[in-house]
Amino acid sequence: MSMLAVLLPLGLLLIALALAVFWWAARSGQFDDLETPAWRIVLDEDRSADDNAEAPEQYEHGGMTAAAKNTIDRALDTLAAAGRKRHGSTRDDG
């Protein structure tokens, strides 16, 4: 019974801590952009030190370059078209 007196408050404390961390993450914008980090590994290119000196203009959302955003948009359009073809839909949502 004495273990219950220790484990119950400890469990409640851990739940409160997890909720506090989740609340902080949600309030600080950690979940605002879920797609860009996943695409960064796909679009990662090796650059030399000279290329880094002339950094391209950054796209406003997520620090992504305009070229990277265009590549992602084309890839998403291709995936959407493949999904429509697979499911027999000929409608183009644009």
Secondary structure by P-SEA (a helix, b strand, c coil): ccccccaaaaaaaaaaaaaaaaaaaaaacccccccccccccccbbbbcaaaaaacccccccccccaaaaaaaaaaaaaaaaaaaaaaccccccc
